[in-house]
Structures are given as structure tokens and as C-alpha cells.
């Protein structure tokens, strides 16, 4: 039978053909529309049946398929071999972005030596000591303002992992103003593999949205640093747009190309709308991801312009909110623990601290919100698993419902798939399936 986690679209440029897209596997197949008749009549060739089953288009048992999806997060957690943590080294920053998500609680708060020691010992004992690999994501503020502390933490954990026969690595979430070649070369031996950086459009937009504290623009420095280090580590550029300025953002890509940067050597570029500031309820119109025609148009426009210039993009793939993953924590500068860095504006959503460990957050974070017939029967479940917990929190002040993406995916998923098909070759599989 056809999987319930499947979307079927007409293939507009090929009459008589259809596209079948598995939201579980991320696989897309182009085939004759007669294929559906063959599936329903149990008349598939063995080769086609095997290909369709391997790509999660077909399922032998729909009841078992749904039950497997319901248990998937628990099974993933039980088998996790890597510990992930977002480490907030400092809430200080050398930029003064007017839309800063952390504006309500940022300041010159930096992780102390005592907190760093407590964290290192905990990770060595509970993660590396248990044979798990460790991947940290240093975050801020601007984490490179706390470079000595970063080096200390990474160096000690890298050494501990080498002695234990496990792996340690880390990435940065950085504004890239301090991401010089010299800094990167010093951090690579300690485990640095990549960085997520931000460019908010072309210089005239970026410098207004992301100025230095002094008021000077930061665009030129960031592009210079990108050019200097993108051959050393994986860089994932992104930017924060508004309804009014998103159509200018391709100019940022043109600026990168003009410097001689090879787009194939950068990580995927992902643009996102500016979020309301943390810790404050914003009411019913806090985020455009659902029920907003302009947001879908913006995503499709930016993605098309990015692909057209040879840059990579994120593709629709199975995933959900990080709060579901037990092996994924946020360590705040003061030792408090959260499940998502966006929750730091709500102290009541802390799930523990380094000294006492993690408490029970099942109810406070509504881990079972998506365990409903409506979600488990939805073809889009593998792409969201209930969506982002932040959005209902911003809208209602509490996590009280799923962040349903049905309307968004109804509007854009087919077009996203068609974009990807246009920019990648197809491979013949069998029986007219490609």
C-alpha cells in the first residue's frame, strides 16, 4: 500500500507523469501515472516494488508504519551515540542589532571558570566516560568575545575524548566579525569543524540591521572573513529578512560571488524571518510561517535565487524540535540548562542546572503534543513532529499546542520539490521511475 507519509503531485512538464515524494525518506520519484493503478491492482514488477519500498513510497503494513512513527523519537533517543550541547559562553556582543532576539536579557554576562569547570567535568563523566561522542555549538552573544574560555573548554574536552577513544568536535554560531583566519587556524586543532554566520542582505540592509555597537557597518568585515576562512571550515551563511526587504537579499549573494567565493564550497544558505524578541508574548501575529502568503513567497523566491547562483540550500527533511532530543541541551553562561536557546528569555522553562542535573520537563515542554490522531495521520508529520515549541510560546505565553505546518506545506512543498528537481540531475531506477 501507499505510505500515509507521502505526497503525490502532477508533473506539469510531462503529461501523464506524477511525482511521488516521501516525507519520511525525502525521496522523490517521477513515474507514469499508470504506476498508481499498478500499485492499487497489485500489478507492480518486482523491481518497481523493491524500488518503491526502499524509498518509503510503499508500506507493507500501514498500522505498523504509524506505530513506528509514533515511537521514532523514543527510539532515536535510546540509540543516540552523540551528545549535543549549545554552550552560551557570553551574552555580550560587539554588534547592536535592533531586532536582537536576546535584547531583553543580553549584557556583559560571561561563563565563569567555575561554571566551565562544572560543565567540563559533567561532560567528561556522563558523556565521554560512557563512550559517547560530543559535539558542542558555542553560542552567544558573540562567542568569540570569550575566546580564551572557549579554547580552554574545547582543549580539555578534545584531550579527554582522545584518551577515551571517542570524538569531540564543535561549531560556532557567530556574527563572523572576529572569525579571522588566524582564529580559525588556532581552533581547528581543538575540534572546530564549522560555523553558522549571518549576513542580512546586501550592505545597505545588513549594515542597518547588524551595525557595530559604535554604529559602523559590519558587512565588509564579515565578507572579508568569509573569504579568508571558507577553505578551512564549513560555513553556513544565513540572514534574517522582513516582508519589506527580502527581495533585496540576493544582492548579498552577488556580493559573495564578486569577491571570488566559490559557492560550492559553502554550506547551505538558509534565510529566515526576523523573530519577536525573547521573553515577551507577542500575540496572534508573531510569526508568518503559517497562514501568511508572503512568507511562502519569500522562501520560494530566496531559495530560487540562491540555487540559481550555484549556492546550496537546505532541503525538506525529517526533523523536529530539539526539545524532543534527550541528548541535546543548552548550557547557559550561569550553568542553568535549557532545551532550546530561544527559551532563555523564560527562566521558568529551565530544565535544571549543571550541579543538580536535568529535571522532568515532559509536561512543561509538552513532549507528547504531536502524539495525536491528527498528527500521526498527517503526511507532513515527518517534517515537523509538532513543529517549533517557541512559536506557541510567543503567541500564547505558554506551550499549549502544536505549531502546525500543514497550511505552509500545502502552499510550498510541491514548489520546493520542483525547485530541487530543476537544479539536480535525475537518475533512472527502473520501469519508467526516475
SULTA-V144410 format. One record per backbone hydrogen bond with DSSP energy under -1.0 kcal/mol. NH is the residue of the N-H (numbers start at 1). CO is the residue of the C=O. E is the energy in kcal/mol with one decimal. If there is no record, write none. Layout:
BEGIN
nh=NH co=CO e=E
nh=NH co=CO e=E
END
This chain:
BEGIN
nh=3 co=57 e=-2.7
nh=6 co=4 e=-1.0
nh=7 co=21 e=-2.3
nh=9 co=19 e=-2.6
nh=11 co=17 e=-1.9
nh=14 co=11 e=-2.1
nh=17 co=14 e=-1.9
nh=18 co=31 e=-2.9
nh=19 co=9 e=-3.2
nh=20 co=29 e=-2.7
nh=21 co=7 e=-2.9
nh=22 co=27 e=-2.6
nh=23 co=5 e=-1.6
nh=26 co=22 e=-2.5
nh=29 co=20 e=-2.6
nh=31 co=18 e=-2.2
nh=33 co=16 e=-3.0
nh=35 co=32 e=-2.2
nh=38 co=34 e=-2.1
nh=39 co=35 e=-2.4
nh=40 co=36 e=-2.5
nh=41 co=37 e=-2.2
nh=42 co=39 e=-1.1
nh=43 co=38 e=-3.4
nh=49 co=45 e=-2.6
nh=50 co=46 e=-2.4
nh=51 co=47 e=-2.2
nh=52 co=48 e=-2.7
nh=53 co=49 e=-2.2
nh=54 co=50 e=-2.4
nh=55 co=51 e=-1.5
nh=56 co=53 e=-1.6
nh=57 co=52 e=-2.7
nh=58 co=52 e=-1.3
nh=59 co=1 e=-2.9
nh=65 co=61 e=-2.3
nh=66 co=62 e=-2.1
nh=67 co=63 e=-2.2
nh=68 co=64 e=-2.6
nh=69 co=65 e=-2.0
nh=70 co=66 e=-2.2
nh=71 co=67 e=-1.5
nh=75 co=71 e=-2.6
nh=76 co=72 e=-2.6
nh=77 co=73 e=-2.6
nh=78 co=74 e=-2.2
nh=79 co=75 e=-1.6
nh=83 co=133 e=-3.0
nh=84 co=327 e=-3.0
nh=85 co=135 e=-1.7
nh=86 co=329 e=-2.7
nh=87 co=137 e=-2.0
nh=88 co=331 e=-2.9
nh=89 co=87 e=-1.1
nh=89 co=139 e=-1.8
nh=91 co=109 e=-2.6
nh=96 co=211 e=-2.9
nh=100 co=97 e=-1.8
nh=103 co=100 e=-1.6
nh=105 co=102 e=-2.1
nh=106 co=102 e=-1.5
nh=107 co=91 e=-1.6
nh=109 co=107 e=-2.2
nh=111 co=89 e=-3.1
nh=116 co=112 e=-2.4
nh=117 co=113 e=-2.3
nh=118 co=114 e=-2.2
nh=119 co=115 e=-2.4
nh=120 co=116 e=-2.7
nh=121 co=117 e=-2.4
nh=122 co=118 e=-2.0
nh=123 co=119 e=-2.6
nh=124 co=120 e=-2.6
nh=125 co=121 e=-2.3
nh=126 co=122 e=-3.0
nh=127 co=123 e=-1.8
nh=128 co=123 e=-2.2
nh=129 co=124 e=-1.8
nh=131 co=128 e=-1.9
nh=132 co=127 e=-2.4
nh=133 co=81 e=-2.1
nh=134 co=167 e=-2.7
nh=135 co=83 e=-2.8
nh=136 co=169 e=-2.1
nh=137 co=85 e=-2.6
nh=138 co=171 e=-2.5
nh=139 co=87 e=-2.9
nh=142 co=92 e=-2.6
nh=145 co=142 e=-2.0
nh=146 co=143 e=-1.8
nh=150 co=146 e=-2.3
nh=151 co=147 e=-2.7
nh=152 co=148 e=-2.1
nh=153 co=149 e=-2.5
nh=154 co=150 e=-2.8
nh=155 co=151 e=-2.6
nh=156 co=152 e=-1.9
nh=157 co=153 e=-2.2
nh=158 co=154 e=-2.6
nh=159 co=155 e=-2.0
nh=160 co=156 e=-2.2
nh=161 co=157 e=-2.3
nh=162 co=158 e=-2.1
nh=163 co=159 e=-2.2
nh=164 co=160 e=-1.7
nh=165 co=161 e=-1.1
nh=166 co=161 e=-2.3
nh=169 co=134 e=-1.9
nh=170 co=191 e=-2.3
nh=171 co=136 e=-2.2
nh=172 co=194 e=-1.3
nh=173 co=138 e=-2.5
nh=174 co=196 e=-2.3
nh=180 co=178 e=-2.1
nh=184 co=180 e=-2.4
nh=185 co=181 e=-2.7
nh=186 co=182 e=-1.5
nh=187 co=183 e=-1.5
nh=188 co=184 e=-2.1
nh=190 co=187 e=-1.1
nh=191 co=188 e=-1.7
nh=192 co=187 e=-1.7
nh=193 co=170 e=-2.3
nh=195 co=234 e=-2.4
nh=196 co=172 e=-3.3
nh=197 co=236 e=-1.6
nh=199 co=238 e=-3.4
nh=201 co=199 e=-1.7
nh=205 co=202 e=-1.2
nh=206 co=202 e=-3.0
nh=207 co=203 e=-2.6
nh=209 co=205 e=-2.2
nh=210 co=206 e=-3.4
nh=212 co=216 e=-3.2
nh=213 co=94 e=-2.0
nh=215 co=212 e=-1.9
nh=222 co=218 e=-2.1
nh=223 co=219 e=-2.5
nh=224 co=220 e=-2.1
nh=225 co=221 e=-2.1
nh=226 co=222 e=-2.6
nh=227 co=223 e=-2.4
nh=228 co=224 e=-1.3
nh=229 co=225 e=-1.4
nh=230 co=226 e=-2.1
nh=232 co=229 e=-2.4
nh=233 co=229 e=-1.6
nh=234 co=193 e=-2.2
nh=236 co=195 e=-2.7
nh=238 co=197 e=-1.1
nh=241 co=272 e=-2.3
nh=246 co=242 e=-1.5
nh=248 co=245 e=-2.0
nh=249 co=246 e=-1.3
nh=251 co=248 e=-1.8
nh=252 co=249 e=-2.0
nh=254 co=250 e=-2.0
nh=255 co=251 e=-1.8
nh=256 co=252 e=-1.8
nh=257 co=253 e=-2.3
nh=258 co=254 e=-2.3
nh=259 co=255 e=-1.0
nh=260 co=257 e=-1.7
nh=261 co=256 e=-1.6
nh=265 co=262 e=-1.9
nh=266 co=263 e=-1.3
nh=267 co=235 e=-3.4
nh=269 co=312 e=-2.8
nh=270 co=237 e=-1.5
nh=272 co=239 e=-2.6
nh=274 co=241 e=-2.1
nh=278 co=101 e=-2.8
nh=282 co=394 e=-3.2
nh=296 co=292 e=-1.2
nh=297 co=293 e=-1.9
nh=298 co=294 e=-2.5
nh=299 co=295 e=-2.5
nh=300 co=296 e=-2.3
nh=301 co=297 e=-2.6
nh=302 co=298 e=-2.8
nh=303 co=299 e=-2.3
nh=304 co=300 e=-2.3
nh=305 co=301 e=-2.4
nh=306 co=302 e=-2.0
nh=307 co=303 e=-2.7
nh=308 co=304 e=-2.6
nh=310 co=307 e=-1.9
nh=311 co=306 e=-2.0
nh=319 co=382 e=-2.2
nh=324 co=321 e=-1.8
nh=325 co=322 e=-1.3
nh=328 co=325 e=-1.4
nh=329 co=84 e=-2.0
nh=330 co=338 e=-2.6
nh=331 co=86 e=-2.9
nh=332 co=336 e=-3.0
nh=335 co=332 e=-2.1
nh=337 co=352 e=-2.7
nh=338 co=330 e=-2.2
nh=343 co=340 e=-1.9
nh=344 co=341 e=-1.4
nh=346 co=343 e=-2.7
nh=349 co=346 e=-2.6
nh=350 co=347 e=-1.8
nh=351 co=337 e=-2.7
nh=353 co=357 e=-1.5
nh=354 co=335 e=-2.0
nh=357 co=353 e=-2.6
nh=359 co=351 e=-3.7
nh=365 co=361 e=-2.1
nh=367 co=362 e=-1.9
nh=369 co=366 e=-1.5
nh=371 co=368 e=-1.5
nh=372 co=370 e=-2.0
nh=376 co=372 e=-3.0
nh=377 co=373 e=-1.8
nh=378 co=375 e=-1.3
nh=381 co=378 e=-1.5
nh=383 co=380 e=-1.8
nh=384 co=381 e=-1.7
nh=385 co=381 e=-2.6
nh=387 co=384 e=-1.5
nh=393 co=389 e=-1.3
nh=394 co=390 e=-2.8
nh=395 co=391 e=-2.1
nh=396 co=392 e=-3.1
nh=397 co=393 e=-2.1
nh=400 co=398 e=-1.1
nh=403 co=386 e=-2.9
nh=404 co=402 e=-1.3
nh=409 co=405 e=-2.8
nh=410 co=406 e=-2.8
nh=411 co=407 e=-1.6
nh=412 co=408 e=-2.0
nh=413 co=409 e=-1.9
nh=416 co=412 e=-2.4
nh=417 co=413 e=-2.5
nh=418 co=414 e=-2.2
nh=419 co=415 e=-2.1
nh=420 co=416 e=-2.2
nh=421 co=417 e=-2.3
nh=422 co=418 e=-2.2
nh=423 co=419 e=-1.3
nh=424 co=421 e=-1.1
nh=429 co=433 e=-2.4
nh=433 co=430 e=-3.2
nh=434 co=30 e=-2.2
END
